[in-house]
Amino acid sequence: MNENHCWGTERFHSRISDLVRTNHFDSAIDLEQTLIRYVHRHNTQLPLSALRSRTPIQDMKDWHKFHPHRFVK
């Protein structure tokens, strides 16, 4: 694991902690739906400097294009 990855993971966890700490959830389902929405937004809409200002999904799609043998079901 490189240094940027660890930093990015820590930042992701910190944002989730802030989200949980600063919001009131009416139920476990409400919390779950909020976390699912946040993870989707993180993966599809937030560019990361460690990924050359690209989203994780964009980077994964390029990785798949150049290394399809690593994506086996």
C-alpha positions as CSV (number, residue, x, y, z in Angstrom):
1,M,0.0,0.0,0.0
2,N,1.5,3.4,-0.9
3,E,1.4,6.5,1.2
4,N,-1.3,8.2,-0.9
5,H,-3.6,5.3,-0.6
6,C,-3.4,5.3,3.2
7,W,-4.0,9.0,3.3
8,G,-7.0,8.7,1.0
9,T,-8.5,5.9,3.1
10,E,-8.0,7.9,6.3
11,R,-9.8,10.9,4.7
12,F,-12.6,8.7,3.5
13,H,-13.1,7.2,7.0
14,S,-12.9,10.7,8.5
15,R,-15.6,12.0,6.2
16,I,-17.9,9.1,7.1
17,S,-17.2,9.7,10.8
18,D,-18.2,13.3,10.4
19,L,-21.3,12.4,8.4
20,V,-22.5,10.0,11.2
21,R,-21.5,12.4,14.0
22,T,-23.3,15.4,12.5
23,N,-26.5,13.9,11.3
24,H,-29.5,12.4,13.1
25,F,-30.8,9.1,11.6
26,D,-34.3,7.9,12.3
27,S,-33.4,4.3,11.9
28,A,-30.7,1.9,10.9
29,I,-32.2,1.8,7.4
30,D,-31.9,5.6,7.2
31,L,-28.2,5.4,8.2
32,E,-27.6,2.6,5.7
33,Q,-29.2,4.5,2.9
34,T,-27.1,7.6,3.7
35,L,-23.9,5.6,3.8
36,I,-24.7,4.0,0.4
37,R,-25.4,7.4,-1.1
38,Y,-22.1,8.8,0.3
39,V,-20.1,5.8,-1.0
40,H,-21.7,6.1,-4.4
41,R,-21.0,9.9,-4.5
42,H,-17.4,9.3,-3.4
43,N,-16.8,6.6,-6.1
44,T,-18.5,8.4,-9.0
45,Q,-18.3,12.2,-8.4
46,L,-15.3,13.1,-6.2
47,P,-12.0,13.2,-8.0
48,L,-9.0,12.2,-5.9
49,S,-5.6,13.6,-6.2
50,A,-4.0,10.2,-5.7
51,L,-5.8,9.1,-8.9
52,R,-4.6,12.1,-11.0
53,S,-7.8,14.0,-10.3
54,R,-10.1,11.2,-11.4
55,T,-12.9,9.4,-9.6
56,P,-12.3,5.8,-8.4
57,I,-14.8,4.5,-11.0
58,Q,-13.0,6.3,-13.8
59,D,-9.7,4.8,-12.7
60,M,-11.1,1.3,-12.3
61,K,-12.7,1.5,-15.8
62,D,-9.3,2.4,-17.3
63,W,-7.6,-0.3,-15.3
64,H,-10.1,-2.8,-16.6
65,K,-9.5,-1.6,-20.2
66,F,-5.7,-2.3,-19.9
67,H,-5.8,-5.3,-17.6
68,P,-9.1,-7.2,-18.3
69,H,-7.5,-10.5,-17.2
70,R,-7.5,-9.2,-13.6
71,F,-11.3,-8.9,-13.6
72,V,-12.6,-12.4,-13.5
73,K,-16.0,-13.4,-12.1
